[in-house]
């Protein structure tokens, strides 16, 4: 049964090929008349189709005369089939090689995914938008959400001064409130990083001044607040800074030179200055 | 009420599809023409059900029925009407509903188109396959997480957050997703017929002829959807670019690449009886990639492979994707012997040789993007670490492939079938080549040293002149009729691609990007433009509050890039202000609002020829429409050129005699 099916398939294939070759010969004439083919090419192609058509017709005739069920001895693979097999192997090797090469390139191109990144491609990070959002959260009193956004900005742009300053301020406030010196020091270091990242940006000086004042170091607060005012801040914020400066100066004046500075001063400021 | 109607409609659609499958299956098994004819009415029932479900959802959105969880999450009292309507495709459940409606529409259109061949087993099998796909999507809509008609637990809220802010910032959301879905879902039709051809054993050229216009429609819609997506990204996202290789973009591009390869290779099979397995594989791959894209964007896998594993939708879509692949490959293997092609390539320097090379390039293009897109997912599964494959990988890998495709687009239309002689080729390519050389010389002389960009300019010019030459010859012989049909429409598409290629190259090579820190009243110069910052103001809209920077550009009218905060949303959305012209776009964004009285940071992107990206996209869409328009009826194997005249080297006139 399987053999019969194979014979049927082979018959069908030969018939299909005969139809194709005869149609190709017709098309060839039309293409020659249309001027698509040069005369030499036409002759070579025509000879090729005719030779193949003769072979196919002969094979079909042989199939008709052969008794069903006897396909004769299997034909040994000739040079054409060996050539075809070699070509197929070459294609497989080439495709596998190209795929492997692409795999190595993609492996070499992949990098750690940052919180703001998608799995592929890259948009310039919308730093501005995130900073606006974070400031809005801060005004609303949602310091945790603001800190998360500032940290996302820092993951994409580690030296962004606004994110450094305000995330440091939130952390320092938390450290002071929880009497956690490690947290406080981490916050202060971040604000100082902001000062170094953009010396012309006034806000870190005000924030650090307020932190110093809150932690009972009015002398350091005075230095920071004066630096802030020297950078020409907006009038409304400058007024708040002058009040803080006056308080710091008063604290310095009222503290005996030998007395140790208290560990914690007045409560930390809440909300954005 | 809306929930009841919606659930009933979805159930009706599922039952209608399943009964239709049973009727057609029984009719095919028993050879009963009556059942096959009856089976063709079920796509209409499915369409009715899908339309009723969509109607219920739109009614719920427009009337703000917050008792539906989907409406409560994607609608709001402040949401304008347009975005309430488009809210249906602003999230997973609604977009699956839109997908189902479009699929049902295609099935009904197929049933109507083939109404006189209802008893043909090829048509019956194709309808059965289509109904099976529809049954899957209706079934998906009943799965917990994808159910659009799920009601809220407890009392219904009185307000909601509205759609994602990015999806209520620009009216383009009304066009981009539906267009994309029309393309995605449209590839179901060639898939249906390919499976039907494999099942019935009619794997010759018949099924290709039946589906080529459907494929063209799907391809045209997908092309327009992609271009609209680029336009939306440019107009809405505020980063000054239009393509960032993000996974959602990649998912949409993949079926376009394999679909484009198929549109070319199908001509080789029609003409030379070759590439049967390849064409079937491309159709199956294109459909499978649309399902893969749905999986990628709707399963939660992009957030993390772990969120995928907790999603009830992801595994179901992935299983369907696997089933499509398994059935497709299984059928091809089963029909292996019958798929052997009688034809072979006589010479690599021929039209079929160029199409074969074009298919290899498209295949490599798709592979590179697929690899880059799934690599981070596989890495996370294997190593429990998150990685990202950046744009440089995609740029580096795809640039040479894109240039190869441009080269083939330039040369292929001049090549005859079977074999090209050097003299014919030289004669036909002399003007396109001259244009290419002129473009390379001009761009190099202008100081451009980027080899890729120079090559893109040169090849773009060759493609454009090559396509225009074919169209001019065709028009000369047949007037406006010479502009329709598959090959002539294809030349118009090539022209659109050339325009886009030049616009891509120009914007990448000559674009300038920078930031200006300005205080009110200050003026800065950037790339030949003066920008004066007048100040900021806050404006309130029904659904958002916007901080707008007022800028005077080149002494002209005031433009206002903004950052908007939507109700219920904490995320600021940038809205750029774009001064667009045929030669150049100036793109302004508010990058950072003033802190206190500090400076405001304004982003500026100046890019040439951006408008030509959209024009090129429109030309491609027009070309697809012209290609789908029936040309002159003739044998698909007619010669590539008109019958020879007095010229020793006749001009090709594809419009007259090419395969439409």
Interface residues (C-beta under 8 A of the other chain):
Chain A: X9 X12 X13 X16 X17 X19 X20 X21 X23 X24 X27 X28 X30 X31 X33 X34 X35 X36 X37 X38 X40 X41 X45 X48 X98 X99 X102 X103 X105 X106 X107 X109 X110 X111 X112 X113 X114 X117 X118 X119 X120 X121 X122 X123 X124 X126 X127 X128 X129 X130 X131 X132 X133 X135 X136 X137 X145 X162 X201 X202 X203 X233 X234 X235 X236 X237
Chain B: X237 X238 X239 X240 X241 X244 X245 X246 X247 X249 X250 X273 X302 X337 X338 X340 X342 X343 X346 X347 X364 X367 X368 X371 X372 X373 X375 X376 X377 X379 X385 X386 X387 X388 X389 X390 X391 X392 X393 X394 X396 X397 X416 X417 X418 X419 X421 X423 X424 X547 X563 X565 X570 X571 X572 X573 X574 X589 X590 X591 X592 X593 X595 X596 X597 X598 X601 X603 X637 X638 X639 X640 X641 X642 X643 X644 X647 X649 X650 X652 X657
